[in-house]
Amino acid sequence: MRYNLIRKMDISDGPGVRVSIFMQGCNFHCKNCFNSETWDFNGGKEFNDDTIKKVLELCKKDHIKGLSILGGEPMHPANINGTTKLAKEFKEAFPDKDVWVWSGFRYEDLKDEDVFNYVDVLVDGQYVDELHDPTLKWRGSSNQRVIDIKKSKENNEVVLLK
């Protein structure tokens, strides 16, 4: 597994000041993807325990509200184990901070994955250029959903973040 970039202060991918990691590799290849440099599964840098340590170190700062995991595609079968390990270690270290994940996969196709024991919010669905709307918060196109994972699991149905 590989990652493309770590941002130590991100204010556009979730609420507040966050640490963001962009996973490497995506098969969706959405038209006008904002991050097409992450498509190649062989690009970027190796994701390993040192990467996780670096992310956790950056998240220690009091002004960091949470961790955002984007891509590429963090939920791709080649990436989901690393995404799960990162989210789990983050939540164990920072139970009062949140984890947001962006995925082109839909929640209904992922809901049984272990990663959702550690994720607070999922922005799901592929970016659709024809549905692009710059007024939307935390998503690029109107087909994408911002899902409250805890409430969705409790209600056994998708509950959008309010």
LUMKE-617227 format. One record per residue: chain; residue in three letters; x, y, z of N, C-alpha, C, O in turn. Coordinates in steps of 0.1 Angstrom, whole numbers, padded with zeros to 4 digits. Example, Ala and Ser with C-alpha at 12.3 -4.5 7.8 and 13.67 -1.06 7.14 Angstrom:
# residues 2
A|ALA|0132|-0057|0078|0123|-0045|0078|0132|-0033|0078|0142|-0033|0085 .
A|SER|0128|-0022|0071|0137|-0011|0071|0129|0000|0079|0134|0011|0080 .
//
This chain:
# residues 162
A|MET|0008|-0012|0000|0000|0000|0000|0009|0012|0000|0020|0013|0005 .
A|ARG|0003|0023|-0006|0011|0035|-0008|0002|0047|-0005|-0010|0046|-0005 .
A|TYR|0008|0059|-0002|0001|0071|0000|0008|0082|-0008|0019|0081|-0012 .
A|ASN|0000|0092|-0011|0005|0103|-0019|0010|0115|-0012|0021|0120|-0015 .
A|LEU|0003|0119|-0001|0006|0132|0005|0000|0132|0019|-0011|0126|0021 .
A|ILE|0007|0139|0028|0001|0142|0042|0001|0157|0043|0011|0163|0041 .
A|ARG|-0011|0162|0046|-0012|0176|0049|-0013|0178|0064|-0022|0172|0071 .
A|LYS|-0004|0186|0070|-0004|0187|0085|-0015|0197|0090|-0018|0197|0102 .
A|MET|-0019|0206|0081|-0030|0216|0085|-0039|0217|0073|-0036|0225|0063 .
A|ASP|-0051|0211|0073|-0060|0211|0062|-0073|0217|0068|-0079|0212|0078 .
A|ILE|-0079|0227|0061|-0091|0233|0065|-0102|0231|0055|-0113|0236|0057 .
A|SER|-0100|0223|0045|-0110|0221|0034|-0116|0207|0034|-0127|0205|0028 .
A|ASP|-0110|0197|0041|-0115|0184|0041|-0121|0179|0054|-0115|0171|0061 .
A|GLY|-0132|0185|0058|-0138|0182|0071|-0138|0195|0079|-0132|0205|0076 .
A|PRO|-0145|0194|0091|-0146|0206|0099|-0134|0209|0107|-0127|0200|0112 .
A|GLY|-0131|0222|0109|-0119|0225|0117|-0106|0223|0110|-0105|0220|0099 .
A|VAL|-0095|0225|0118|-0082|0222|0113|-0079|0207|0115|-0081|0202|0126 .
A|ARG|-0074|0201|0104|-0073|0186|0104|-0060|0182|0098|-0053|0190|0092 .
A|VAL|-0056|0170|0101|-0045|0163|0094|-0052|0155|0083|-0061|0148|0086 .
A|SER|-0047|0155|0071|-0052|0148|0060|-0041|0139|0054|-0030|0143|0052 .
A|ILE|-0045|0127|0050|-0036|0118|0043|-0044|0113|0030|-0055|0109|0031 .
A|PHE|-0037|0114|0019|-0042|0110|0006|-0036|0097|0002|-0024|0096|-0001 .
A|MET|-0044|0086|0002|-0040|0073|-0002|-0037|0073|-0017|-0043|0080|-0024 .
A|GLN|-0028|0063|-0021|-0024|0062|-0035|-0032|0050|-0041|-0032|0039|-0035 .
A|GLY|-0037|0053|-0053|-0043|0042|-0060|-0058|0044|-0061|-0065|0044|-0051 .
A|CYS|-0064|0044|-0073|-0078|0045|-0075|-0081|0039|-0089|-0075|0043|-0099 .
A|ASN|-0092|0031|-0090|-0096|0026|-0103|-0108|0033|-0109|-0112|0031|-0120 .
A|PHE|-0114|0043|-0101|-0126|0050|-0106|-0123|0059|-0118|-0130|0060|-0128 .
A|HIS|-0112|0067|-0117|-0108|0076|-0127|-0119|0086|-0131|-0122|0087|-0143 .
A|CYS|-0125|0092|-0121|-0136|0101|-0124|-0132|0113|-0133|-0121|0118|-0131 .
A|LYS|-0141|0116|-0142|-0138|0128|-0151|-0136|0140|-0143|-0144|0144|-0134 .
A|ASN|-0124|0147|-0146|-0120|0159|-0139|-0118|0157|-0124|-0120|0167|-0116 .
A|CYS|-0113|0146|-0120|-0109|0143|-0106|-0099|0154|-0102|-0090|0157|-0109 .
A|PHE|-0101|0159|-0090|-0092|0169|-0085|-0079|0164|-0080|-0069|0171|-0077 .
A|ASN|-0077|0150|-0080|-0065|0144|-0075|-0061|0132|-0083|-0057|0122|-0078 .
A|SER|-0060|0134|-0096|-0057|0123|-0105|-0043|0118|-0104|-0040|0107|-0108 .
A|GLU|-0034|0125|-0097|-0021|0121|-0095|-0020|0109|-0085|-0010|0103|-0083 .
A|THR|-0032|0106|-0078|-0032|0095|-0069|-0038|0083|-0075|-0039|0073|-0068 .
A|TRP|-0041|0082|-0088|-0047|0071|-0094|-0037|0059|-0095|-0042|0047|-0093 .
A|ASP|-0025|0061|-0097|-0015|0050|-0099|-0012|0043|-0086|-0006|0050|-0077 .
A|PHE|-0015|0030|-0085|-0012|0023|-0073|0003|0022|-0070|0007|0018|-0059 .
A|ASN|0011|0024|-0080|0026|0023|-0078|0032|0037|-0075|0044|0037|-0073 .
A|GLY|0025|0047|-0075|0030|0061|-0073|0031|0063|-0058|0030|0055|-0050 .
A|GLY|0035|0076|-0055|0036|0080|-0041|0047|0073|-0033|0057|0070|-0038 .
A|LYS|0044|0072|-0020|0054|0067|-0010|0048|0055|-0003|0036|0053|-0003 .
A|GLU|0057|0046|0002|0052|0035|0010|0045|0039|0022|0050|0047|0030 .
A|PHE|0033|0032|0024|0026|0034|0037|0029|0023|0046|0028|0011|0043 .
A|ASN|0034|0027|0058|0039|0016|0068|0036|0022|0082|0030|0032|0084 .
A|ASP|0042|0015|0092|0040|0019|0106|0046|0033|0108|0041|0040|0117 .
A|ASP|0057|0036|0102|0063|0049|0103|0053|0060|0098|0053|0071|0104 .
A|THR|0046|0057|0088|0036|0067|0082|0026|0069|0093|0022|0081|0095 .
A|ILE|0021|0059|0099|0010|0060|0109|0016|0068|0121|0009|0077|0126 .
A|LYS|0028|0065|0125|0034|0073|0136|0035|0088|0133|0032|0096|0141 .
A|LYS|0039|0091|0121|0040|0105|0116|0026|0112|0117|0025|0123|0122 .
A|VAL|0016|0105|0112|0002|0111|0112|-0002|0113|0126|-0007|0123|0130 .
A|LEU|0000|0103|0135|-0004|0104|0149|0003|0115|0156|-0003|0123|0164 .
A|GLU|0016|0117|0153|0024|0128|0159|0018|0141|0155|0017|0150|0163 .
A|LEU|0014|0143|0142|0009|0155|0138|-0005|0158|0144|-0009|0170|0146 .
A|CYS|-0012|0148|0147|-0026|0149|0153|-0026|0152|0168|-0036|0155|0173 .
A|LYS|-0014|0151|0174|-0013|0154|0189|-0017|0169|0192|-0021|0171|0204 .
A|LYS|-0014|0178|0183|-0016|0192|0186|-0031|0194|0190|-0040|0189|0183 .
A|ASP|-0033|0203|0200|-0046|0206|0205|-0055|0212|0194|-0068|0210|0194 .
A|HIS|-0050|0220|0185|-0058|0226|0175|-0063|0217|0164|-0071|0221|0156 .
A|ILE|-0058|0205|0163|-0062|0195|0153|-0075|0188|0158|-0075|0182|0168 .
A|LYS|-0086|0190|0150|-0099|0185|0153|-0100|0170|0149|-0108|0163|0156 .
A|GLY|-0093|0166|0139|-0095|0152|0135|-0086|0148|0123|-0077|0156|0119 .
A|LEU|-0088|0136|0118|-0081|0131|0107|-0090|0129|0095|-0101|0123|0096 .
A|SER|-0085|0133|0083|-0093|0131|0071|-0084|0121|0062|-0072|0123|0060 .
A|ILE|-0091|0111|0057|-0085|0101|0048|-0091|0101|0035|-0103|0098|0033 .
A|LEU|-0083|0105|0025|-0089|0107|0011|-0080|0099|0001|-0072|0090|0005 .
A|GLY|-0082|0102|-0011|-0074|0095|-0021|-0072|0102|-0034|-0073|0115|-0035 .
A|GLY|-0069|0094|-0043|-0070|0080|-0044|-0082|0074|-0038|-0093|0081|-0037 .
A|GLU|-0082|0061|-0035|-0093|0054|-0030|-0089|0046|-0017|-0084|0035|-0018 .
A|PRO|-0092|0052|-0005|-0088|0046|0007|-0095|0033|0010|-0091|0024|0018 .
A|MET|-0107|0030|0003|-0115|0018|0006|-0112|0008|-0005|-0119|-0003|-0005 .
A|HIS|-0103|0010|-0014|-0100|0000|-0024|-0095|-0012|-0017|-0088|-0011|-0007 .
A|PRO|-0097|-0025|-0022|-0092|-0037|-0015|-0077|-0036|-0013|-0073|-0042|-0003 .
A|ALA|-0070|-0029|-0021|-0055|-0028|-0019|-0052|-0019|-0007|-0040|-0019|-0002 .
A|ASN|-0061|-0010|-0003|-0058|0001|0006|-0066|-0001|0019|-0062|0005|0029 .
A|ILE|-0077|-0008|0019|-0086|-0008|0031|-0080|-0013|0044|-0083|-0008|0055 .
A|ASN|-0071|-0022|0043|-0064|-0027|0055|-0056|-0016|0062|-0056|-0015|0074 .
A|GLY|-0048|-0009|0054|-0040|0002|0059|-0049|0013|0064|-0046|0019|0074 .
A|THR|-0060|0016|0057|-0069|0026|0061|-0075|0023|0075|-0076|0031|0084 .
A|THR|-0079|0010|0076|-0085|0005|0089|-0074|0006|0100|-0078|0011|0111 .
A|LYS|-0062|0002|0098|-0052|0002|0108|-0049|0017|0113|-0048|0020|0124 .
A|LEU|-0048|0026|0103|-0046|0040|0106|-0058|0046|0114|-0056|0052|0125 .
A|ALA|-0070|0043|0110|-0082|0048|0117|-0083|0043|0131|-0086|0050|0141 .
A|LYS|-0080|0030|0133|-0080|0023|0146|-0070|0029|0155|-0073|0033|0167 .
A|GLU|-0058|0031|0151|-0047|0036|0159|-0050|0051|0163|-0047|0055|0174 .
A|PHE|-0056|0058|0153|-0059|0072|0156|-0070|0073|0167|-0069|0080|0176 .
A|LYS|-0081|0065|0165|-0092|0065|0175|-0087|0061|0189|-0092|0066|0199 .
A|GLU|-0078|0051|0189|-0073|0047|0202|-0064|0058|0209|-0065|0059|0221 .
A|ALA|-0057|0065|0201|-0049|0076|0206|-0057|0089|0209|-0054|0096|0219 .
A|PHE|-0067|0091|0201|-0075|0104|0202|-0090|0101|0201|-0097|0104|0191 .
A|PRO|-0096|0095|0212|-0110|0091|0211|-0119|0103|0210|-0131|0101|0206 .
A|ASP|-0115|0115|0213|-0124|0127|0212|-0122|0134|0199|-0129|0144|0197 .
A|LYS|-0114|0130|0190|-0112|0136|0177|-0119|0127|0167|-0121|0115|0170 .
A|ASP|-0123|0132|0155|-0130|0124|0146|-0122|0120|0133|-0112|0126|0130 .
A|VAL|-0127|0110|0127|-0121|0105|0115|-0132|0106|0103|-0143|0101|0105 .
A|TRP|-0128|0113|0093|-0136|0114|0081|-0129|0107|0069|-0116|0107|0068 .
A|VAL|-0136|0099|0061|-0131|0092|0050|-0139|0096|0038|-0151|0097|0038 .
A|TRP|-0132|0097|0026|-0139|0099|0013|-0137|0087|0005|-0126|0082|0004 .
A|SER|-0147|0082|-0001|-0146|0070|-0010|-0156|0071|-0021|-0167|0076|-0020 .
A|GLY|-0152|0066|-0033|-0160|0065|-0044|-0170|0053|-0043|-0180|0053|-0050 .
A|PHE|-0167|0044|-0034|-0177|0033|-0031|-0188|0038|-0023|-0187|0048|-0016 .
A|ARG|-0200|0032|-0024|-0211|0036|-0016|-0211|0029|-0003|-0206|0017|-0002 .
A|TYR|-0217|0035|0007|-0217|0030|0021|-0223|0016|0021|-0219|0007|0028 .
A|GLU|-0234|0014|0013|-0241|0002|0013|-0232|-0010|0009|-0234|-0021|0014 .
A|ASP|-0222|-0007|0001|-0213|-0018|-0003|-0201|-0020|0006|-0194|-0029|0005 .
A|LEU|-0200|-0011|0016|-0189|-0012|0025|-0193|-0013|0040|-0184|-0016|0048 .
A|LYS|-0206|-0012|0043|-0210|-0011|0057|-0206|-0021|0067|-0205|-0019|0079 .
A|ASP|-0202|-0033|0062|-0198|-0044|0070|-0183|-0044|0073|-0178|-0053|0080 .
A|GLU|-0176|-0035|0067|-0161|-0034|0068|-0157|-0030|0083|-0164|-0021|0088 .
A|ASP|-0147|-0036|0088|-0142|-0033|0101|-0138|-0018|0103|-0139|-0013|0114 .
A|VAL|-0134|-0011|0092|-0130|0003|0093|-0141|0011|0099|-0138|0022|0105 .
A|PHE|-0154|0008|0098|-0164|0016|0103|-0166|0015|0118|-0175|0022|0124 .
A|ASN|-0158|0007|0125|-0157|0008|0139|-0149|0020|0144|-0149|0024|0155 .
A|TYR|-0142|0027|0134|-0133|0038|0138|-0136|0051|0130|-0130|0061|0133 .
A|VAL|-0145|0050|0120|-0148|0062|0112|-0160|0068|0117|-0170|0062|0120 .
A|ASP|-0160|0082|0118|-0172|0089|0122|-0180|0094|0110|-0193|0094|0111 .
A|VAL|-0174|0098|0100|-0181|0104|0088|-0175|0098|0075|-0163|0097|0074 .
A|LEU|-0184|0093|0066|-0180|0089|0053|-0187|0098|0043|-0199|0100|0043 .
A|VAL|-0178|0103|0034|-0184|0110|0022|-0183|0099|0011|-0172|0096|0007 .
A|ASP|-0194|0095|0006|-0194|0083|-0003|-0199|0087|-0017|-0205|0098|-0019 .
A|GLY|-0196|0079|-0027|-0200|0080|-0041|-0189|0087|-0049|-0182|0095|-0045 .
A|GLN|-0188|0082|-0062|-0179|0088|-0071|-0182|0102|-0074|-0194|0106|-0075 .
A|TYR|-0172|0110|-0077|-0174|0123|-0082|-0180|0123|-0096|-0174|0115|-0104 .
A|VAL|-0190|0130|-0098|-0197|0131|-0112|-0196|0145|-0117|-0202|0154|-0111 .
A|ASP|-0187|0147|-0127|-0185|0161|-0131|-0197|0168|-0135|-0198|0180|-0133 .
A|GLU|-0207|0162|-0141|-0219|0168|-0146|-0228|0172|-0134|-0237|0181|-0135 .
A|LEU|-0225|0167|-0122|-0233|0170|-0110|-0224|0179|-0100|-0228|0181|-0089 .
A|HIS|-0213|0185|-0106|-0204|0193|-0098|-0212|0205|-0092|-0220|0211|-0100 .
A|ASP|-0210|0208|-0080|-0217|0219|-0073|-0207|0225|-0063|-0205|0220|-0052 .
A|PRO|-0201|0237|-0066|-0191|0243|-0057|-0197|0248|-0044|-0190|0252|-0035 .
A|THR|-0210|0248|-0043|-0216|0253|-0030|-0218|0242|-0020|-0221|0244|-0008 .
A|LEU|-0215|0229|-0024|-0217|0218|-0015|-0205|0218|-0005|-0194|0221|-0009 .
A|LYS|-0208|0214|0007|-0198|0213|0018|-0192|0199|0018|-0200|0190|0019 .
A|TRP|-0179|0198|0017|-0171|0186|0019|-0173|0175|0008|-0169|0164|0009 .
A|ARG|-0180|0179|-0003|-0181|0170|-0014|-0182|0178|-0027|-0185|0190|-0027 .
A|GLY|-0179|0171|-0038|-0177|0178|-0051|-0189|0178|-0060|-0191|0187|-0068 .
A|SER|-0198|0167|-0059|-0209|0166|-0067|-0221|0162|-0059|-0220|0155|-0048 .
A|SER|-0233|0165|-0064|-0245|0164|-0056|-0250|0149|-0054|-0258|0147|-0045 .
A|ASN|-0244|0140|-0061|-0247|0125|-0058|-0240|0120|-0046|-0244|0110|-0041 .
A|GLN|-0230|0127|-0042|-0222|0122|-0030|-0229|0126|-0017|-0237|0135|-0016 .
A|ARG|-0227|0117|-0007|-0234|0119|0006|-0224|0120|0017|-0213|0114|0017 .
A|VAL|-0228|0128|0027|-0220|0130|0039|-0227|0123|0050|-0237|0127|0055 .
A|ILE|-0222|0111|0054|-0229|0101|0062|-0224|0101|0076|-0212|0100|0078 .
A|ASP|-0233|0102|0086|-0229|0100|0100|-0229|0085|0102|-0239|0078|0103 .
A|ILE|-0217|0079|0104|-0216|0065|0105|-0222|0059|0118|-0229|0049|0117 .
A|LYS|-0220|0065|0129|-0225|0060|0142|-0240|0059|0141|-0246|0049|0145 .
A|LYS|-0247|0070|0137|-0261|0070|0136|-0266|0060|0125|-0277|0054|0127 .
A|SER|-0259|0059|0114|-0263|0049|0104|-0262|0035|0109|-0271|0027|0106 .
A|LYS|-0252|0032|0117|-0251|0018|0122|-0262|0016|0133|-0268|0005|0133 .
A|GLU|-0265|0026|0141|-0275|0024|0151|-0289|0022|0145|-0297|0014|0150 .
A|ASN|-0292|0029|0134|-0305|0029|0127|-0306|0018|0116|-0316|0016|0110 .
A|ASN|-0295|0012|0113|-0294|0002|0102|-0299|0008|0089|-0306|0001|0081 .
A|GLU|-0296|0021|0087|-0299|0028|0074|-0291|0040|0073|-0285|0045|0083 .
A|VAL|-0289|0045|0061|-0280|0057|0060|-0286|0069|0066|-0298|0073|0064 .
A|VAL|-0278|0076|0075|-0283|0088|0082|-0272|0099|0078|-0261|0097|0081 .
A|LEU|-0277|0109|0071|-0268|0120|0067|-0264|0128|0078|-0272|0131|0088 .
A|LEU|-0252|0134|0078|-0247|0143|0088|-0255|0156|0087|-0257|0161|0077 .
A|LYS|-0259|0160|0099|-0267|0173|0099|-0257|0185|0101|-0262|0196|0101 .
//
